[in-house]
Amino acid sequence: MLTCFPPVIDHQTEILILGSFPGEASLTAQQYYAHPQNQFWRLLSAVLDDDLASLPYEQRLQKLLHHHIGLWDVIAACAREGSLDSAIRHARHNDFVLLREQCPALRRVCFNGKTSGKQAPVFEQAGFETRILPSSSPAYAVMRFEQKLLQWRSIIAPS
């Protein structure tokens, strides 16, 4: 079984971005969204008007927290060959019950793609705003970067 990374959150986290599960490149590098063709860091750089993509990984995470944005995955552990979400087997989800205690300012949960977005109803029932965003994965090539960015801007849009 493969396991995900710990959450990047603090008491000031207002927005949480949830992916499905790290791909092979991310697991190898032990970094969220490490595949060079994944658009995650470019998208967030554009949304926040802050060049996260050019920073070393630890500084990227600190900048995210500075912007009150957290990062995690919906799946805690799974079996998977390759990096595609469709190959995920025996998924065990993360326990999100303690989020309110760990992140008292949390108000919005954004999902990076449809696989993680399947958990949106759980967060809506818990009283959070949700946004399902087009996947930043290089495997999701249906939309151009600019098209994805239009929807990703909703991360920080007022309620």
C-alpha positions in Angstrom: 0.0 0.0 0.0 1.2 3.5 -0.9 0.6 6.3 1.6 -0.1 10.0 1.1 1.8 12.9 2.6 0.8 14.7 5.8 -1.4 17.7 5.4 0.0 21.2 4.9 -2.3 23.1 7.3 -2.2 25.4 10.3 -4.7 27.2 12.5 -5.0 30.1 10.0 -5.9 27.9 7.0 -9.0 29.2 5.4 -8.9 27.3 2.1 -8.0 23.6 1.7 -7.0 22.1 -1.7 -7.5 18.4 -1.8 -6.0 16.2 -4.5 -6.8 12.5 -4.9 -3.4 10.8 -4.3 0.2 11.7 -5.2 1.5 10.4 -8.5 4.7 8.5 -8.9 6.9 11.6 -9.5 5.5 13.1 -6.3 5.9 9.9 -4.3 9.5 9.6 -5.5 10.3 13.3 -4.7 8.2 13.3 -1.5 6.6 16.5 -2.7 3.1 17.5 -3.6 2.7 18.0 -7.4 6.3 17.2 -8.2 5.7 16.1 -11.8 7.3 18.8 -14.0 4.2 18.8 -16.3 1.7 19.1 -13.5 0.2 22.6 -13.7 -0.6 22.9 -10.0 2.1 25.3 -9.0 1.7 27.4 -12.1 -2.0 27.7 -11.6 -1.6 28.7 -8.0 1.1 31.2 -8.9 -1.3 32.8 -11.3 -4.3 32.7 -9.0 -2.3 34.2 -6.1 -0.2 36.6 -8.2 2.8 35.2 -6.4 5.5 33.1 -8.2 5.4 29.9 -6.2 6.5 27.8 -9.1 10.1 29.2 -9.1 10.6 28.7 -5.3 12.2 25.7 -3.6 9.5 23.2 -2.4 9.6 24.1 1.3 9.2 27.8 0.5 6.3 27.0 -1.8 4.5 25.4 1.2 5.3 28.3 3.5 3.9 30.7 0.9 0.7 28.7 0.6 0.3 28.9 4.4 1.0 32.6 4.2 -1.9 32.9 1.8 -4.0 30.8 4.3 -4.2 27.9 1.8 -3.7 24.3 2.9 -2.9 21.1 0.9 -3.8 17.5 1.4 -5.3 14.5 -0.4 -8.5 12.6 0.0 -6.9 9.2 -0.1 -4.7 8.2 2.8 -3.5 4.9 1.3 -4.1 2.8 -1.7 -2.7 0.3 -4.2 -1.9 1.7 -7.6 0.3 0.9 -10.6 1.4 4.1 -12.3 -0.1 7.6 -11.6 -3.6 7.5 -13.0 -6.5 8.0 -10.6 -8.3 5.3 -12.6 -5.7 2.8 -11.4 -6.3 3.4 -7.7 -7.4 0.3 -5.9 -8.3 -0.4 -2.2 -8.4 3.3 -1.3 -8.6 4.3 2.3 -9.7 7.9 2.8 -8.1 10.4 5.2 -9.9 11.2 8.4 -11.2 14.8 8.0 -13.1 14.9 11.3 -10.4 16.8 13.1 -10.1 19.5 10.4 -12.4 21.9 12.3 -10.2 21.7 15.4 -6.9 21.9 13.5 -8.1 24.6 11.1 -10.8 26.7 12.9 -10.7 29.3 10.1 -11.4 26.8 7.3 -14.3 27.8 5.2 -13.7 26.5 1.7 -12.5 23.1 0.4 -11.4 22.9 -3.2 -10.9 19.7 -5.1 -8.2 19.2 -7.7 -10.1 17.1 -10.2 -13.2 14.9 -10.3 -11.7 12.0 -8.3 -11.1 14.0 -5.2 -14.3 16.0 -6.0 -16.4 12.9 -5.2 -15.9 13.8 -1.6 -17.4 17.3 -2.0 -20.9 16.2 -0.5 -19.1 15.1 2.7 -17.6 18.6 3.1 -20.8 20.4 2.1 -22.8 18.5 4.8 -20.1 19.6 7.3 -20.9 23.2 6.4 -17.9 24.0 4.1 -18.1 25.8 0.7 -16.8 23.5 -2.0 -15.3 24.0 -5.5 -14.5 21.1 -7.9 -11.7 22.3 -10.1 -10.3 20.9 -13.4 -7.4 18.6 -12.6 -3.9 20.1 -12.8 -2.6 16.7 -13.9 -0.8 16.4 -17.2 -3.1 13.5 -17.9 -6.1 15.9 -18.0 -5.3 17.6 -21.3 -8.9 18.3 -22.3 -8.5 21.9 -21.2 -5.8 24.4 -21.9 -4.0 26.1 -19.0 -5.9 29.4 -19.6 -9.2 27.5 -19.4 -8.2 25.8 -16.2 -7.0 29.0 -14.7 -10.5 30.7 -15.2 -12.0 28.0 -12.9 -9.0 27.9 -10.5 -9.5 31.6 -9.8 -12.6 30.6 -7.8 -10.3 29.3 -5.1 -9.9 32.9 -3.7 -13.1 34.4 -5.1 -15.5 35.9 -2.5 -18.4 33.6 -1.4 
